[in-house]
Amino acid sequence: MAMVDSAPLVDDTVWIPDGSFMMGSDRHYPEEAPAHRVSVDGFWIERHPVTNARFARFVAETGYVTDAERPADPSLYPGALPELLVPSSVVFVKPQQRVDLRNHFNWWFYVAGADWRHPEGPQSSLEHRQDHPVVHVTFNDATAYARWAGRELPTEAEWERAARGDLDGAEFAWGNELFPDGQHMANTWQGEFPIENIGDDGFEGTAPVGSFPPNGFGLYDTIGNVWEWTVDWYTARHRSGDTCCSAIRNPRGGKQEDSFDPRTPEVHIPRKVMKGGSFLCAPNYCRRYRPAARMAQAIDTSTCHLGFRCVVRTAPKLT
């Protein structure tokens, strides 16, 4: 194990020591397989996802405008309806009755005027949500923030190593029981998705960061609350060669040409891996509230349940 003889980078980060762990899972969704051992160098990672307050500081200092606040380029979306090209973002809208769970368009909608300042649309705001994770950020938005902060986005292997809290092979970030001693350990969906969330964990949408217990590394919200961006290009399964440090030597993982969505061949928007699940993950639909879980996300698309946290890969020098 690498030795670190310096104080923490800053108060908002945790040092994750180098080590190996079993990445992925053979027991759940096919994209998580095969489970394979990966070695990762030590790195610093933020204790919790970037909050609205921190993102607001970035915007105030740089004048940055997020992708959701800009009109889309029609040349990138052949055949798209004009109303889908205005500044907008993807928002979850609870159906009024049971719907076909095979069609996610029954609850996901592009909402004009939805962005990080207006999470549910133009009539919503960040009032009382300064300590909630920022959402409606694309991969480019998250990268821009990380660059401003002097940090980077994590690889999928780094993220999963940190999220596991040093519990190698455990089902969840806290062990093998979803509700140990009846305690809710993350902000997820309770009830019948997508029509009823009974909110037993105390929340229906995003929660303030740190509302649930930390994992073994002292990290908050690695599971639930919001999905988190990583830098890896998405592939339908883990590659058998992604073992023994390859996730660091090839930090972007996979190939960009493998990451397009075959269901929309006319739209050439590559996809990155997002991790961790969100407040919308439910036992009857999406059991992705686990470190091994992963999904593809188009790099140009922002949603109401996707955020990020940053890493630093070089230990600081004391002066």
N, C-alpha and C positions, 0 to 999 in steps of 0.2 A: 504494500500500500504506500502511496505517496504521502510524504509528511509535509504539513503546512505549518510554518513557524510564525505566521502573521495573524493579526487580528482579523475578524470578519471584514470582508470587502466594504460593506456598509451595513447598517442595521437591518436593511430589508432583504438581505440575502443569507443563504445557508450554503455551507461547503458540503458537497457530495464527494466523498472519497472515491478514488479509483477502485474498480472491482469488477467482478463478473456476475451475471445474473441470467436466469432463464427468461428470455424475452418471448412474448407471444403466448398462444394457448392452442392446444389441440382439442379443447372441450367445448368450444362455443362457436362463434361465427367463422366461416371458412377463411376470411381475409386475415384472421389472427394467426393462422397456421403457416408453416410448422413452428412449434415451440423450439427454440434453439438458444444455445448459450452465447452470450455477447459480453465482451469486455469493454469497459468505458473508462477513459481517463477522468481524473478528478476535475470538478468544475464548480463554480458558484451558480446558484439559481435563486430567483426571487421567491420569497416566502409565500406569496399569494399572487393571483393574477393582477395585472395592471388595472388600477381603479379609474373611475371617471375623473376623480380629482387629479390624479397624476397625468392622465391623458390631456386634461384641460390645460395643465401647465405647459405641456409640450406644444399644444396648439397656440396658446397665448404667446409663447416665446418665438415660435417659428412662423405663425400664420398658416400652418398646414391645413389643407382642405382634403377631407377624406373622399374616397371613391364614391361613397353613397351620396355625397353632397354635390356631385358633378353629374351632368348628363352623360349617358353612355355613348360610345362611338358606334354609329350604325353599321360601319363596315365590319365590326367584330361580331355582329349578331345578325346574320342574313335572315330576312323574313320576320324579324321581331316586330311586334306591334309597337306603334309609336308611343303608346302610353307606358310601355315597359322601358323606354329609353330615357325617361325623365329621371332626375335625382330621386333615388328610391333605395329601399333595402328590403330584405326578406323578414317577414314578421309572422310569428305563430298566432293564428286566430282559432280559438276553440270552437269547434262545430256545435250546433245546437242539438244534434242527434247523432246516433251511431252512424259511422261511415265506413267505407271500404278501406281497411288498413293497408291494402296493397298500393294505394294511390295517395302519396304524400301531398299532392296538390289539394287534398281535402282540408288541409289545415295550414299549409304554407302559402303566403301571398306576398307578391311585391307590393309594397305600400309606398306611394309617393310621399316624400317628406319624412320618411323614417330614416334616422341616422343616429349617430352616437349620442347626440344631444336630445333626441326625440325617439326613444326606444320603441314605442308602440305606434308612432306616427306623429304628424305635426301638432296634434293637440296634447301630446305627452311631454314630459320634461324630466330633468334630473333632480327635481326637488326631493330631498331626503334620500338621494341615491349616490351621493358623492363617494361613499365607501363601497359601492357595488362595483363589480368588474365592468370595465368598458366593453361594449358590444357594438355590433354593426361596423366592424373593422375588417377590411380585406387583408390578404397576405401582404400586399404592398404597404398598407397603412401600418401594420404591425412592424414591418421591417423599417419603415421610416422612423417610427418611435424608437425602436431599438438602436438605430444609428445615432439618433439625437442623444440618447442616454448613454452612449458609449458601450453598448451591449449587443447581444445577438439573440436570435431565436434558437431554441434548442433543437437538436436532432431528435428523431423519434426514440432512438436508443437512450439518449440522455434523459429525455422526458420520462420514459418508462422506468428507468433506473431510479430516478428521483421519486416518482410517484409511488413506487412500491415500498418506500420507507425502510429498505433493507430487509423486507420479508420476502425472500426469494421463493417464488412459486406459489405464494398465497393468492387466493381468489380475489380478495379486495385489498385496498391499500392499508387496511387495519387488521386483516386476518381472514378467516374463512367463513365467517358468519356475516350476513348482510346487516342484521340488527343485533349486535352482541348485547346480551342482557336487555333487549328491547330498546336499545338506544339508537337513534338515527345518527349516522356518521357522516352524511353528505346530503346536499340539497338535490333531491331527485323527485320523481312524480309518484304520488300515492293515489291509487284509485284506478279507474278505467281510462286509459289514454285512448283518444284525445279529448274525451267529453267531460271527464270529472277528475279533478285533482282535489282530494279532501284535505291536503296540506297538513298531514300529521307531523311533518318535520318543521312546521312553523312558517313555511314559505310556499307561494304559488309561482312566482317568477324568480328572478335573481335574488340572491341574499347578500348582505354585507360580507365582504371577505373576512374569513376568520370566524364565521358563525358556528363552525363545527370543529371537533377536535383535530389537532394536527396529526400527521403520520409520524413514523419513527424517525424521520429526518427533521421533523419540526416544520414541515410544509403544510400549508392550508389549501383546501379546495382543489387538490389534485384530482378528486373524483367529484362529479356533479357540479352544480352551479353553472359553469359554462365550459364548453369544449375549448381546447387551446390549440393554436397553430404550432406546427413544427416545420422544419425546413425540408423534410424528405418528400420527394416526389412519390405519389401514391402508386402502388402496384397491388394487384388483386390478391396476392399472397406474399408472405415474407420470402425473400430470396435465400436459397440454401447457402449462398456464399456470405451472407451477412453475419459472420461469426468472427470471434476473436479480433476485436478492435476495428472491424471493417466499417462500422457505423461512424467512427471518428475519422478514419483515413479517407472515407468517401462520405463526407457529412451530408450530402444532399440525397443519398440513397436512391437506388433505382435510376431510371432514365426519364427525362421529360416526355419523350415520345410514347412511353408506356402509360402516361398518366392521363390521357384524354378519356373522356367518357364515351364508350362505344355506343351508347344509346342515342347520342346526339353527334353523329360524325361530321355534320356540317358546321358545328361550333368547335373551334380549335382553342379551347381554353384549358390549359393544363391544370392538374389538381395536386394539392399537397395533402399530407396526412394531418388530421386533427385527432386529438387524444383527450380522454378523460370523461366523456359523457357530459350531460347537462341537467338542468332542472326539468327537462322534458323526457328524460330516460325513465321508462316504466317497465315493470315486469311483464306486462301483457303485450309489449311492443318492442322495446329497445333496451335490452339488458347490457348496455355498454357502460355501466358505472363501475368499470374495472380497469386496472392499469394496462392489461393486455389489449383492451378494445381499441379499435382504430376505425376511422372512416375517411372517405375522400371528400375534399372540399375544393371547388374551383377557386383559383387564386383571385378572381375578380369579384367574388360573391361575398357579401357580408350578411349576417343574420343576427337575430335577437338573442341567440344562445351561444355565440362564439366569441372568445376573447383570446388572450395570450399572456405569457410571462416570459421574461428574458433570462439569459445566462451570461456569465463571463467565464472564459476558459483560461485566463492567465491569472495566477495568484498575485495579489498586489505586493509591492515592495515597500517595506517600512522605511521612512526617512527620519 
